[in-house]
Amino acid sequence: MPRALPTTLTALTALALLTAGLTGCTASAADDPRTVTVYSADGLKGEKGDGWYDRVFADFEKKTGIKVEYVEGGSGEMVQRAVRERRNTQADVLVTLPPFIQQAGSKGLLQPYEPQGAEKVAAADKAPDGSWTAVVKNYFGFVRNGKELPEPPTTWEDLLDPKFKDRLQYSTPGVAGDGTAVVVKALHDFGGREQAMAYLKKLQANNVGPSSSTSKLAPKVDKGELLVANGDVQMNHAQARSMPNLDIWFPAREGGRPTTFALPYAAALVKDAPHTANGKKLLDFMLTEQAQRQTTEIGGGFPAREDTVPTGPEAEALAKLMRGVEIFTPDWADIEKNLTAYVDDWKAATGS
């Protein structure tokens, strides 16, 4: 019996060490006070570490000592992941395209916070209640292989040509922000729900099939595996630096003008975030004048701050690209409210 006490203590000590070891094995970024976790739509991080996020995150860590843990996916995918993790929140900052940032707000995922510099962002590019703010302005578009298309398409109707069969693809509406944008633009250009779905039903004959990521399509277009795909100006302009065959364009209705609409990267603080203070610091940093200047020269996009006017070759190229394109403003409140119905209509029309 005298030996029982040491044996018991030894067992308890071993159990404590085992438990500590197991806890260490399952630790996440949420346990580290010097990290901030970002859930983001794709497009701002470079394939070779040369994107806007790459520079901003590195500069942020150097200045604050806070490391950025990054998770990437489609806009809808990121929102759904945050919904699933609501009881054990992992993300501190959420960055998505409309209408998914509005959807995140309606699901109660966002904590209102107006970053420093937000007063320089136009009212249309931030939520009235302060729940999100654009950090990079952007516009929806398409890409084509400029080398393999001696007579490039200019209209939606051109894309129905049989030569595009199995060489045309767009990312999945309801999952990817840019994929959802295909439906938004079709609704506008064709003048209504029924007309838009009738067209997308015809287009399905040429469509390769679903893709959860828009950023994966541009390399296929550059290589000639695809002739046409959807995208957005910021992402595709940045990709074109290493993909010489990419040509950004904006489909028009036959006899009409090319159109597009703003599709900004909107950033928000996640409700019940494990590192709220760090999330606020990162949002502040994204809207600094330095980071905003880099949206064009490094990111290939447009500053969210109105007092930041980009200059130089990149800015000139983007201005030339947008010249003559009609920019319309979607009713995001209607789209967010009816998003499920629009996606269901698209699925029914295309058999997806």
PALUMFI-229853 format. One record per residue (C-alpha): z, x, y; residue in three letters; residue number from 1. Coordinates in Angstrom, 2 decimals. Layout:
<recs>
- c3,c1,c2,type,seq
- Z,X,Y,ala,NUM;
...
</recs>
This chain:
<recs>
- c3,c1,c2,type,seq
- 0.00,0.00,0.00,met,1;
- 0.74,2.78,2.55,pro,2;
- -2.95,3.79,2.31,arg,3;
- -4.20,0.23,3.07,ala,4;
- -3.83,0.47,6.86,leu,5;
- -6.00,3.58,7.32,pro,6;
- -8.58,2.12,4.93,thr,7;
- -8.69,-1.12,6.94,thr,8;
- -9.01,0.77,10.20,leu,9;
- -11.77,2.90,8.74,thr,10;
- -13.66,-0.19,7.62,ala,11;
- -13.25,-1.84,11.01,leu,12;
- -14.39,1.31,12.74,thr,13;
- -17.45,1.52,10.52,ala,14;
- -18.23,-2.14,11.17,leu,15;
- -17.93,-1.59,14.91,ala,16;
- -20.25,1.40,14.77,leu,17;
- -22.75,-0.55,12.68,leu,18;
- -22.66,-3.45,15.11,thr,19;
- -23.15,-1.13,18.05,ala,20;
- -26.06,0.49,16.28,gly,21;
- -27.70,-2.84,15.58,leu,22;
- -27.18,-3.93,19.17,thr,23;
- -28.85,-0.76,20.37,gly,24;
- -31.82,-1.39,18.11,cys,25;
- -32.42,-4.84,19.53,thr,26;
- -31.84,-4.00,23.18,ala,27;
- -34.61,-5.06,25.55,ser,28;
- -35.57,-4.29,29.14,ala,29;
- -33.36,-7.23,30.12,ala,30;
- -30.32,-5.08,29.14,asp,31;
- -31.29,-2.18,31.42,asp,32;
- -30.18,-2.60,35.05,pro,33;
- -32.81,-0.09,36.23,arg,34;
- -35.83,-2.11,35.07,thr,35;
- -37.83,-5.10,36.25,val,36;
- -40.06,-7.08,33.89,thr,37;
- -43.38,-8.48,35.09,val,38;
- -45.38,-11.14,33.24,tyr,39;
- -48.88,-11.13,34.69,ser,40;
- -52.41,-12.39,34.35,ala,41;
- -54.85,-9.59,33.60,asp,42;
- -57.08,-7.92,36.18,gly,43;
- -54.80,-5.82,38.37,leu,44;
- -53.98,-3.10,35.85,lys,45;
- -56.70,-0.51,35.28,gly,46;
- -58.18,0.32,31.89,glu,47;
- -57.57,4.01,32.61,lys,48;
- -54.37,3.74,34.61,gly,49;
- -56.33,3.51,37.86,asp,50;
- -55.64,-0.10,38.91,gly,51;
- -53.63,-1.57,41.76,trp,52;
- -50.66,-2.26,39.52,tyr,53;
- -50.73,1.31,38.20,asp,54;
- -50.42,2.72,41.71,arg,55;
- -47.96,0.16,43.04,val,56;
- -45.66,0.33,40.02,phe,57;
- -45.63,4.14,40.09,ala,58;
- -44.88,4.21,43.82,asp,59;
- -42.18,1.56,43.39,phe,60;
- -40.45,3.50,40.62,glu,61;
- -40.61,6.70,42.65,lys,62;
- -39.05,5.00,45.67,lys,63;
- -36.39,2.90,43.91,thr,64;
- -35.83,4.47,40.50,gly,65;
- -36.54,1.06,38.96,ile,66;
- -38.99,1.11,36.04,lys,67;
- -41.50,-1.72,35.66,val,68;
- -41.87,-3.23,32.19,glu,69;
- -45.27,-4.94,32.08,tyr,70;
- -46.51,-7.81,29.88,val,71;
- -50.09,-9.04,30.27,glu,72;
- -51.99,-12.11,29.13,gly,73;
- -53.89,-15.15,30.34,gly,74;
- -52.30,-17.11,33.19,ser,75;
- -51.57,-20.12,30.99,gly,76;
- -50.34,-17.88,28.20,glu,77;
- -47.81,-16.19,30.50,met,78;
- -46.48,-19.52,31.77,val,79;
- -46.08,-20.84,28.22,gln,80;
- -44.26,-17.69,27.18,arg,81;
- -41.85,-18.10,30.07,ala,82;
- -41.29,-21.74,29.04,val,83;
- -40.46,-20.69,25.47,arg,84;
- -37.98,-18.10,26.74,glu,85;
- -36.25,-20.46,29.17,arg,86;
- -32.93,-20.24,27.26,arg,87;
- -33.15,-16.45,27.15,asn,88;
- -35.22,-15.46,30.18,thr,89;
- -36.93,-12.09,29.85,gln,90;
- -39.28,-11.98,32.86,ala,91;
- -38.13,-11.22,36.39,asp,92;
- -41.48,-11.65,38.15,val,93;
- -44.38,-13.92,37.20,leu,94;
- -47.92,-13.33,38.54,val,95;
- -50.62,-15.87,37.71,thr,96;
- -53.70,-17.50,39.17,leu,97;
- -53.79,-21.11,40.37,pro,98;
- -53.24,-23.74,39.08,pro,99;
- -50.82,-22.02,36.71,phe,100;
- -48.48,-20.78,39.41,ile,101;
- -48.17,-24.41,40.57,gln,102;
- -47.63,-25.43,36.95,gln,103;
- -44.84,-22.87,36.62,ala,104;
- -43.21,-24.37,39.68,gly,105;
- -43.45,-27.92,38.37,ser,106;
- -41.83,-26.80,35.11,lys,107;
- -38.85,-25.41,37.00,gly,108;
- -39.56,-21.77,36.11,leu,109;
- -39.52,-20.37,39.63,leu,110;
- -36.73,-19.43,42.00,gln,111;
- -37.71,-19.73,45.69,pro,112;
- -37.87,-16.38,47.44,tyr,113;
- -39.95,-15.36,50.46,glu,114;
- -40.61,-11.62,50.25,pro,115;
- -40.54,-9.40,53.29,gln,116;
- -44.01,-9.63,54.83,gly,117;
- -44.61,-13.17,53.56,ala,118;
- -44.74,-14.39,57.16,glu,119;
- -48.03,-12.45,57.45,lys,120;
- -49.57,-14.41,54.55,val,121;
- -51.63,-17.51,55.41,ala,122;
- -50.02,-20.87,54.66,ala,123;
- -52.76,-21.70,52.15,ala,124;
- -51.83,-18.60,50.15,asp,125;
- -48.15,-19.38,49.60,lys,126;
- -46.02,-22.31,48.49,ala,127;
- -44.45,-24.48,51.20,pro,128;
- -41.08,-24.23,49.42,asp,129;
- -41.24,-20.44,49.14,gly,130;
- -41.53,-20.47,45.35,ser,131;
- -44.60,-18.19,45.27,trp,132;
- -46.68,-15.95,47.52,thr,133;
- -50.12,-14.44,47.03,ala,134;
- -50.02,-10.65,46.73,val,135;
- -53.77,-10.06,46.25,val,136;
- -56.49,-12.41,47.46,lys,137;
- -59.41,-12.94,45.15,asn,138;
- -62.40,-15.20,44.45,tyr,139;
- -63.88,-16.67,41.30,phe,140;
- -67.24,-15.39,40.09,gly,141;
- -69.50,-14.50,37.20,phe,142;
- -70.93,-11.20,35.98,val,143;
- -74.32,-10.46,34.45,arg,144;
- -75.98,-7.41,32.93,asn,145;
- -78.19,-6.24,35.80,gly,146;
- -80.15,-3.87,33.56,lys,147;
- -81.20,-6.38,30.88,glu,148;
- -81.98,-9.26,33.21,leu,149;
- -85.10,-8.35,35.22,pro,150;
- -85.12,-11.95,36.45,glu,151;
- -81.43,-12.65,36.95,pro,152;
- -80.04,-16.19,36.80,pro,153;
- -78.94,-17.74,40.06,thr,154;
- -78.09,-21.32,39.06,thr,155;
- -76.00,-23.18,36.50,trp,156;
- -79.22,-24.65,35.14,glu,157;
- -80.63,-21.16,34.47,asp,158;
- -77.80,-20.57,31.98,leu,159;
- -79.11,-23.33,29.70,leu,160;
- -82.13,-21.16,28.84,asp,161;
- -82.23,-20.39,25.07,pro,162;
- -82.38,-16.65,25.84,lys,163;
- -78.65,-16.85,26.59,phe,164;
- -77.75,-18.23,23.15,lys,165;
- -74.82,-16.23,21.74,asp,166;
- -75.03,-13.88,24.73,arg,167;
- -73.00,-15.96,27.14,leu,168;
- -69.23,-16.40,27.07,gln,169;
- -66.44,-17.64,29.28,tyr,170;
- -62.69,-17.43,28.77,ser,171;
- -60.80,-20.44,27.51,thr,172;
- -59.81,-23.13,30.04,pro,173;
- -56.12,-23.92,29.89,gly,174;
- -55.33,-20.44,28.57,val,175;
- -57.00,-18.06,31.02,ala,176;
- -56.94,-18.57,34.78,gly,177;
- -60.59,-17.58,35.18,asp,178;
- -61.52,-19.83,32.26,gly,179;
- -59.83,-22.76,33.95,thr,180;
- -61.73,-21.79,37.10,ala,181;
- -65.03,-22.45,35.29,val,182;
- -63.99,-26.10,34.99,val,183;
- -62.76,-26.20,38.61,val,184;
- -66.08,-24.87,39.93,lys,185;
- -68.10,-27.19,37.69,ala,186;
- -66.10,-30.19,38.91,leu,187;
- -66.96,-29.23,42.49,his,188;
- -70.58,-28.17,42.03,asp,189;
- -71.62,-31.10,39.85,phe,190;
- -69.75,-33.64,41.95,gly,191;
- -67.28,-35.08,39.47,gly,192;
- -65.58,-35.08,36.10,arg,193;
- -68.27,-36.84,34.07,glu,194;
- -71.13,-34.74,35.46,gln,195;
- -69.24,-31.47,34.99,ala,196;
- -68.37,-32.21,31.37,met,197;
- -71.93,-33.30,30.62,ala,198;
- -73.17,-29.92,31.84,tyr,199;
- -70.51,-27.90,29.97,leu,200;
- -71.44,-29.81,26.81,lys,201;
- -75.03,-28.58,27.19,lys,202;
- -73.88,-25.04,28.00,leu,203;
- -71.87,-24.91,24.77,gln,204;
- -75.11,-24.40,22.82,ala,205;
- -75.26,-20.87,24.29,asn,206;
- -71.54,-20.09,24.42,asn,207;
- -70.23,-17.46,21.99,val,208;
- -66.82,-19.13,21.77,gly,209;
- -63.24,-18.91,23.02,pro,210;
- -61.65,-15.86,24.61,ser,211;
- -58.03,-15.75,25.76,ser,212;
- -58.72,-12.78,28.05,ser,213;
- -61.32,-12.67,30.81,thr,214;
- -60.99,-8.92,31.33,ser,215;
- -62.32,-8.26,27.81,lys,216;
- -65.66,-9.90,28.63,leu,217;
- -66.93,-7.52,31.32,ala,218;
- -67.19,-4.50,28.96,pro,219;
- -69.31,-6.63,26.62,lys,220;
- -71.60,-7.55,29.51,val,221;
- -71.88,-3.93,30.61,asp,222;
- -72.87,-2.86,27.08,lys,223;
- -75.38,-5.70,26.74,gly,224;
- -73.52,-7.51,23.95,glu,225;
- -73.34,-10.39,26.43,leu,226;
- -75.74,-11.10,29.26,leu,227;
- -73.41,-13.35,31.28,val,228;
- -69.67,-14.01,31.44,ala,229;
- -67.12,-15.40,33.86,asn,230;
- -64.72,-13.27,35.85,gly,231;
- -63.47,-12.81,39.37,asp,232;
- -64.43,-10.59,42.28,val,233;
- -61.38,-8.32,42.31,gln,234;
- -61.30,-7.57,38.61,met,235;
- -65.05,-7.18,38.17,asn,236;
- -65.52,-5.12,41.33,his,237;
- -62.86,-2.70,40.09,ala,238;
- -64.41,-2.62,36.60,gln,239;
- -67.89,-1.95,38.00,ala,240;
- -66.77,1.53,39.07,arg,241;
- -66.94,2.56,35.41,ser,242;
- -69.35,-0.14,34.21,met,243;
- -72.65,0.45,36.05,pro,244;
- -74.49,-2.54,34.57,asn,245;
- -72.07,-5.18,35.94,leu,246;
- -73.54,-7.42,38.63,asp,247;
- -71.25,-10.01,40.26,ile,248;
- -72.84,-13.34,41.20,trp,249;
- -71.96,-16.94,42.05,phe,250;
- -73.88,-19.78,40.33,pro,251;
- -75.39,-22.48,42.51,ala,252;
- -76.66,-25.93,41.67,arg,253;
- -80.44,-25.96,41.47,glu,254;
- -81.69,-26.13,45.06,gly,255;
- -78.20,-25.47,46.47,gly,256;
- -76.15,-22.58,47.82,arg,257;
- -73.93,-20.33,45.69,pro,258;
- -70.28,-21.37,45.85,thr,259;
- -66.88,-19.97,45.05,thr,260;
- -63.22,-20.54,45.87,phe,261;
- -60.11,-18.47,46.46,ala,262;
- -58.26,-17.56,43.30,leu,263;
- -55.37,-15.36,44.45,pro,264;
- -52.89,-13.48,42.33,tyr,265;
- -49.71,-15.39,43.17,ala,266;
- -46.33,-13.77,42.53,ala,267;
- -42.97,-15.44,42.08,ala,268;
- -39.39,-14.71,41.18,leu,269;
- -38.46,-16.24,37.82,val,270;
- -35.48,-18.59,37.75,lys,271;
- -32.45,-17.14,35.94,asp,272;
- -34.18,-13.76,35.83,ala,273;
- -32.07,-11.01,34.21,pro,274;
- -32.74,-8.69,37.18,his,275;
- -33.12,-10.94,40.19,thr,276;
- -32.33,-8.21,42.74,ala,277;
- -34.92,-5.87,41.22,asn,278;
- -37.48,-8.67,41.13,gly,279;
- -36.96,-9.30,44.84,lys,280;
- -37.38,-5.59,45.58,lys,281;
- -40.69,-5.47,43.69,leu,282;
- -42.03,-8.58,45.45,leu,283;
- -41.07,-7.03,48.80,asp,284;
- -42.83,-3.80,47.82,phe,285;
- -46.06,-5.59,46.81,met,286;
- -46.33,-6.99,50.33,leu,287;
- -45.70,-3.73,52.19,thr,288;
- -48.56,-2.59,54.42,glu,289;
- -49.20,0.40,52.19,gln,290;
- -49.51,-1.68,49.01,ala,291;
- -51.67,-4.24,50.80,gln,292;
- -54.11,-1.58,52.04,arg,293;
- -54.46,-0.43,48.44,gln,294;
- -55.56,-3.90,47.25,thr,295;
- -59.10,-3.04,48.40,thr,296;
- -59.43,0.72,48.13,glu,297;
- -57.80,0.85,44.68,ile,298;
- -57.68,-2.73,43.38,gly,299;
- -61.12,-3.92,44.48,gly,300;
- -59.61,-7.10,45.93,gly,301;
- -58.53,-8.47,49.28,phe,302;
- -55.17,-8.12,51.08,pro,303;
- -52.92,-11.15,51.07,ala,304;
- -51.49,-10.16,54.47,arg,305;
- -53.67,-11.31,57.35,glu,306;
- -52.63,-8.34,59.50,asp,307;
- -54.08,-5.89,56.97,thr,308;
- -57.80,-5.42,57.58,val,309;
- -59.49,-3.22,54.97,pro,310;
- -62.09,-0.65,56.02,thr,311;
- -64.33,1.83,54.26,gly,312;
- -67.02,1.61,51.55,pro,313;
- -65.08,-0.74,49.26,glu,314;
- -64.41,-3.21,52.06,ala,315;
- -68.06,-3.08,53.16,glu,316;
- -69.30,-3.69,49.60,ala,317;
- -67.01,-6.71,49.19,leu,318;
- -68.07,-8.17,52.55,ala,319;
- -71.72,-7.83,51.56,lys,320;
- -71.07,-9.49,48.20,leu,321;
- -69.44,-12.53,49.82,met,322;
- -72.10,-12.97,52.51,arg,323;
- -73.91,-16.30,52.27,gly,324;
- -71.53,-17.72,49.65,val,325;
- -69.99,-21.10,50.42,glu,326;
- -66.22,-21.09,49.94,ile,327;
- -64.61,-24.41,49.09,phe,328;
- -60.92,-25.28,48.71,thr,329;
- -59.89,-27.03,45.46,pro,330;
- -57.27,-29.75,45.49,asp,331;
- -54.73,-27.69,43.58,trp,332;
- -52.16,-30.48,43.55,ala,333;
- -54.65,-32.76,41.78,asp,334;
- -55.75,-30.01,39.40,ile,335;
- -52.19,-29.07,38.46,glu,336;
- -51.30,-32.75,37.95,lys,337;
- -54.37,-33.46,35.81,asn,338;
- -54.80,-30.02,34.20,leu,339;
- -54.02,-31.22,30.68,thr,340;
- -56.50,-34.09,31.03,ala,341;
- -59.23,-31.80,32.37,tyr,342;
- -58.71,-29.34,29.52,val,343;
- -58.73,-32.19,26.99,asp,344;
- -62.00,-33.44,28.51,asp,345;
- -63.44,-29.95,28.19,trp,346;
- -62.35,-29.70,24.55,lys,347;
- -63.90,-33.09,23.77,ala,348;
- -67.16,-32.18,25.54,ala,349;
- -67.54,-28.79,23.89,thr,350;
- -65.96,-29.47,20.51,gly,351;
- -63.53,-26.61,21.09,ser,352;
</recs>
